[in-house]
Amino acid sequence: MKKLDKSNITVRQYEALVLICTKHHLENKYPEPQEIKTAMETGSDRELQNCLKALDRKGFINFKIRNGNPIIKLSKEALDESKSLIDKLFVEKKKINYKDLQKKVINKRKDSYVNKFENLFADEKQIELWDLEEEKPNINKKGIIHGWYYYLQEFPNELILNKAKFYNIKEGDIILDPFAGSGTTLVTSKMLGINSIGVETNPLMCFVSRVKTDWDIDIEKFKRIALSILCDLIIATKYLSNLKLESSLLEKIPPMELKQWLKPKLQNQIAYIKQRLSEIKEKKIKNLLFVALCKSMFESSNVALCPGTSFYPLRAKPDFIDAFSSRLSNIYKDLHLVQSKNHYGKATIIQYDSRKMSEKITNNSISLLVTSPPYPNDLEYTRQTRLEMYLLDFVKDMEEVREIKKTMIRGSTKLIFKEDNNAKYVEKFKSVQKVANKIGEELKDKNWGWDYPRMIREYFGDMYLCLKECKKVLKKGAPALFVVGDQTYKNVVIPVGKILAEMGQDLGYEKTDVEFFRMRRSTMHKIPLPEEITVLIK
Ligand SMILES: C[S@@+](CC[C@H](N)C(=O)[O-])C[C@H]1O[C@@H](n2cnc3c(N)ncnc32)[C@H](O)[C@@H]1O
């Protein structure tokens, strides 16, 4: 049997394929070209033909043009596969609103569903407790709390533990992370009993960090609410098998984006949960449930981060109810564990641009700065969290996304704005100019990548401003540690760690150094590249 090529099917091809399979199975016919174009959200015959040709090449359909009309047939190989692609929601137009649905859900609530989930929330005695005082460093390693929301590139909390010990950081000191992301530095510092400050410009990540560092929660109430939500979700999912839930959330997300990320069933479930969670009055519990929702939605979505955003609509993903319930169970168990002691540091999260953070942080107040900043690797951070930002109402349209992008370090060509000119701060650095020129040279005959050299200059200009701000807030003699990976583009190595050290020297740091940290396999270039720690001592 011919093998189907499922590896890089695009969203439009997927939409066309689902329609073909669904029509074939439910109505025993194939869709008209116009129907496929509507599913693909295109008006173009050429795009339709290219899509059908690609599905033919990949083995899913047999496609011919006869007398100017496209003739489509599911291939023998695809017939089995096609059953899993039938999606009634795709063709059904019947809708229900949340109020009517929730009335039905309440009527059907059953204790049996509670039993289904209860073992996920094992009671206190069953949870392994260890001596937190003794094991504070180890608790970090076990992913407790950290695992509620891991971000893109894993930032090892052991590094923070080792460096806090090495630099003799004690209670009363403050650790700063100017690119806090999902809060690894803050959670680790808190567990060590040390106060910390995180600066982060993405509102979603600020929310996540705040939730991950607030452990003062009524956990029994959390369990009760989590159980009732899960039970309602099971019932609602059954009702929604052939109905679409009316939802302002789904309407505001750009349609192509929504289709790329979530299958129709998952769209319905997310829209339901969003409205159901909005009814919860206990704010902290609601926020915890939203963090669990973000990550489980992601786990069950079509998306993989590697590290760019890629869509794999045909890849098997965990069922959403399973993913969501296991996240809630982990949160419950982790909270039980950390609440058995109460001597922790305080974490403060500031939503701000770290290129001007001294406006918000007292000068000469920081004892240790440790961070993993963005790299010049063309990774556009809002892209990875776009759907979650819509889900939690941090943005309502692309204009608001754009405003957030403007506050970010220019590590991606998609983050460059016409008016940007922080490149002026690094004109004097030969190393930056050399790398940017070399990349420009490599690209001169191409009609793409033209903005890459500019991105390199803007990136280092931004980092220059940031290092300047770091120096202001650090105490005299205090270290700033930047975990950075060298990058390559068109075979030109960008020695990020060394360039940051050079800029540190220029800014008058007392001592600068670059330590080897580990080798990292670049997903983009498939070659191992060093990850280093640039150490700047004020
Ligand atoms: C490599 S990630 C940090 C990951 C983090 N170490 C963690 O544990 O999740 C870099 C972060 O910097 C943030 N960022 C980018 N530009 C920023 C800026 N100008 N000010 C503050 N944060 C920024 C991004 O939103 C992203 O969350």
The ligand as a Gaussian input file, in Angstrom:
#p B3LYP/6-31G(d) Opt

LIG

0 1
 C       13.991000      33.256000      26.255000
 S       12.511000      33.917000      26.880000
 C       12.748000      33.782000      28.610000
 C       12.330000      32.451000      29.146000
 C       12.430000      32.407000      30.653000
 N       13.783000      32.253000      31.093000
 C       11.571000      31.285000      31.235000
 O       11.938000      30.670000      32.186000
 O       10.462000      31.050000      30.706000
 C       12.673000      35.624000      26.591000
 C       11.498000      36.462000      27.098000
 O       11.830000      37.835000      26.919000
 C       10.614000      38.540000      26.706000
 N       10.969000      39.858000      26.158000
 C       11.308000      40.181000      24.888000
 N       11.592000      41.477000      24.812000
 C       11.449000      42.006000      26.055000
 C       11.630000      43.305000      26.607000
 N       12.006000      44.332000      25.858000
 N       11.407000      43.482000      27.938000
 C       11.018000      42.442000      28.711000
 N       10.822000      41.189000      28.231000
 C       11.040000      40.967000      26.926000
 C        9.846000      37.626000      25.775000
 O        8.469000      37.913000      25.821000
 C       10.195000      36.259000      26.364000
 O        9.219000      35.879000      27.291000

